[in-house]
Amino acid sequence: MEDQAASRDFVGYGEIPPDFLWPGDARVAVSLVINVEEGAERSVAHGDAVDDLGAHWVPAGPSGGIRNLTLESAFEYGSRAGIWRLLRILERHQVPATAFCCAAALEANPSLGPALVRSGHEIADHGYKWDCHLGLDPGEERRLITTSREAIRANTGQEPTTWYSRDGLNPWTRQTLAEEGFAYESNSFNDDLPHWGTGPGNPRLPVLPYSGDTNDSGLLGHFPTASAFAGHLTGSLDMLLSEARPGPSVLSVGLHPRLIGRPAYASAVDRFLSYALEQDTWVATRSSIVAAWLSATGGSAS
């Protein structure tokens, strides 16, 4: 336990972060993340003991192996309609996103993978199914990572740049990802900038932290309207732009087609992008942000 506690870093960049600017002399890099999960969730229809709950507005129905078609349909909306509405908004603003793809979701919607690639979005690995990997032994976790990566490659023709777990990573996961050749990872919420990951084996792997608050999952409770969510995003951006500290920062925005793709909420993305693109920002894929950070710091940053 002492070794695990000692590996935690509560300091990071500290009071004075690295002082550089993103491409175009931007102060804030905006990372849009599309979570492609519909069809990969736990589902009685797919042989699971229970359905996935809490990821949409449909209340829990019967349990004990009984299918809930209404609940299933809430996920299906994301792949049938929501994702295409979201992609049209991104195309209209001419901005790229990073797609955290569950392989089973791509297999359930075969035209989606090629569409993401055709639109210039980054392909990332979000697991074969939308499952928790926390607590798996190293061998089983590696097997699942390589299985999902191969399936995503088969569906998109692209090598996934990173792997992102549903519920966090294990102490050895970064070493596994480094050995498997992933460019970076995002299983962290600990900073506003990329940094080097730590873990057993001293993996040399950049970490680009994700965000749980600038995320449309809040539409299930915290943000009852599109205006509230858009205001949360623009407020976050304004804070990062106005801070009296040197250097840049990253604003990650998490998007789920079954949520943000609903007509009532999709306008939040449209409004935010209209505002963000008029500010001192650079909207980029996560791999581009990591590459720019490495180039600017020479890989020497914390």
N, C-alpha and C positions, 0 to 999 in steps of 0.2 A: 504493500500500500504506500510506503514511503517513496518508493521509486516512481510510482504513478503520480503521486502528488507533486514530486519534484519536477516532473516533465511539463507541468502546466506553466504557461507564460502569462503573467498578469501585467507585464510591462509593455511589450510590443515596441512601437515607435516612441512611446512616451510623449513628453511635452513638445518635442520638435520633430515632426515627421519629415520624410525626405521632400525636398523642395524641387519640383519639376512641374511641367505642364503636359497634359495629354496632347495628342496630335491636333493641329489647328489652334494651339495655345489655349485649349479648353481647361477649365478648372475642375469640372465634374464629368466623369465618364458614366453614362447611363447604360446599364445592362438590363435588357428585357429578357425574361426567362419564360418560355412556354413549357408548361409541364404536360407532356403527352402521356396520359395515364388511363384514358377511357378504353376499357376492354382488357386492362391488366389488373383491375381491382379484384379483391376477394369477392367471389360470387358463387352462390349455390349452383347457379347454372353451369359453372365451370368445374364443379366438383368440390368446392370448398365447403367447410362445415357451416360457415356463416357468411353473410354479405358484409361488405364494407359499409360502415355507417359514419355519419358526421362530416361527410365531404359534400353535402348538398342539403337542400331544404326538406327533403322527404323524410318524415319521421320513421323510426324503426317499426317494422312490421313483424309478422310471425317469425319465429326462430326455429331451431331444431331441424334444419335442412329443408325448410319450405321456401320455395322461390317467391320473391316479391317483385313482380313485373314492373310495378310503378317505380320502385326504388332503382331497378335496373335501368329504366328509361331515363332517369335523371342523369346517369353517367352517359348514356347513349347520345343525349343531346349534344354533349361536347364534341363528339366525333362526327355526328351527322350535320350539325349546323354551326355550333359555336366556334370551332377551329377555323372554319372558312371565313366567318365574319371577322375574326381576329386577324387572319392573314391579309384580308382585304384592307383593313385599317393600316397595318404595317406597310403594305405595298403603297397605299396612298401617300403615306409620309416618307416613303423610300428609306426605311430604317431596317437594320438587321436585328435578329433576335438569336438567342441560344435556345435550342429545343432539348429539354431533358426528356429523352424518349424511353419509355418502357417498350421493350421489344414486342411483347404480346399486344400492346396497343397498336403498334405499326402493322403487325400481322392481321389484326382485326379490321384495319382500315387501309388496305394495300396502296391506295393512291396518295396517302398522306406523306409517306417518306419521300417519294420522288418530288412531291410538291414543295416540301420544305427545302430540299436541296436546290430545286429550280429557282426558288425565291431567294437563295443566297443565305439561308439561315444555318447556323452552326449546329451540328449533330452531336449530342452528348448522350451518355449511357445512364439511364435511370433505373437499371435493373431489368430482368426479363419480365417479371411481374412487379406490381406495385407493392412490394413486400418489405418487411423489416429485416435488415441484415445484422442488427445488433445482437451480439452474443453467439454468433456463428463461430465455429472453429476456423483457423486460417485456411485449411485445405478446402472446406466446403464453401467458404466465402470466395476464394479464388476461382473455384469451379463455376459458381454462379456468375461472377464477373466476366469470365471468359465466354460463358454460354450466351449471356445477353449481348456482349460485344459482337460476337460472330453473327447473331441473329439480326442485330441492327445493321451491321455491314451488308448482310445479304439483302436487306430491304431497301437500303438507301444508296449502296455503293460507296459509302463514306466510312472512314475510320473514326469512331467516336473519340472526341478530344479529351473527354473527362468522364468520370463516373460519379454519380450523386445518389446517395442512399436515401430511402424514405425516412428513416428514423435514426440517422447518425452512423458513425463509423466506429470500428473497433480500434484499439491501440495499434494494431499491426497493419491496418488497412492501407495507410499511406505508403508503407514499404511495399506492399503488394501492388499498388497502383503504379509506383515508380518502376518496379521490376517488369510490369506488364506494358510499360511504354506510354502510359497516359501523360498528357502534357501538364496537367494541373488538377486540382480538385477543389470542390466548393462546399464540403461538409463542415462548415464553420459559420459562426455568426459573430466573430470576435473583433472585427476591425472594419474600417472604412477604406482600406487599401489592401492590395495583395501583399503577401508575406511568405516566408519559407515555412513549410510545415515541420512539425516535430513528431517523434515517435520512435519506437524500438527500431534499431537498425539505422538510425539517423538518415531517413529518406531525404533525398534532395528533390523536393517536389513543391512547386509554388502552390499556394492556397489563395483563392479568390473568394472571400467570405460572401455568403448569400444573406438574405434578409427575411425575417419572419414578420416584420411589421408592415413594410411596404409590399404587401402581398394580398392578392384578392381573396385569400381565405378569410380575411376579415369581413368580407361581405356576408358571411354566415352569422355575423353578430355585431361586430364593432362598427361597420360602415353600412348603415341601412339603405343608402342611396348612392348612385353614381357620383353625385356632386360631393358627397362626404369622402368617398375614396379618392376622387380626383384632387380634392383639397388637401388630403393627407399626403399625396404624392408631390404636389406642387409645394406644399409647406416644407417637406423634407428637402426638396431641391433648393428652395430659397435659403434654408438654413446652411446647407453645404456651400452655397455660393457666397454667402455673406460672412462666413466665419473669418475672424481676424487671426488666421494662422497660416503659415507657409504651406505650399504644396497643394496637390490635388486630392480628390476623393472619388469614391465610386458609389453610385446609387443603384442598387439592384431592385428590380421590380418583378415579383413573382406573379405569373398569370396561369390560370387554369381554364381551358375552353368551356368546361361545363358550368363555370361560374361567370367569368368575365365575358364569355361569349353570348350571354343572354342579352336581348335588346335593351333591357332596363339598365344594364351595367356597362355594356361595351363602349358607350360614349365617354366613360371615364378615361379610357386609354386614348381615345381621340383627342379629348381636351388636354390631357397631360402632355401628349406629344406636340400638339400645336403650341403649347406654352414652352416646353423644354427646348424645342428647336429654335426658339427665338432668344435663348439664353446662352451663356458661355459653357456649352455642353458638347460632348462627343458621344453619340449613341453608337455603340459597338458591340460585337460579339464578345463573349467572355475570353475566348482565346486571344482575340486582338488586344484586349485590355491587359492580359498577362504579358503578352509579347511587348507591348509598349512600356510596361513597368520594368521588365527585364532590360530593355534597351536603354531606358532612362537612368536606371540605377546600376547598370552593369552587373546585376545579380548580387550586389553587395548589401541591399537593404535588408532590414530585420526579417 
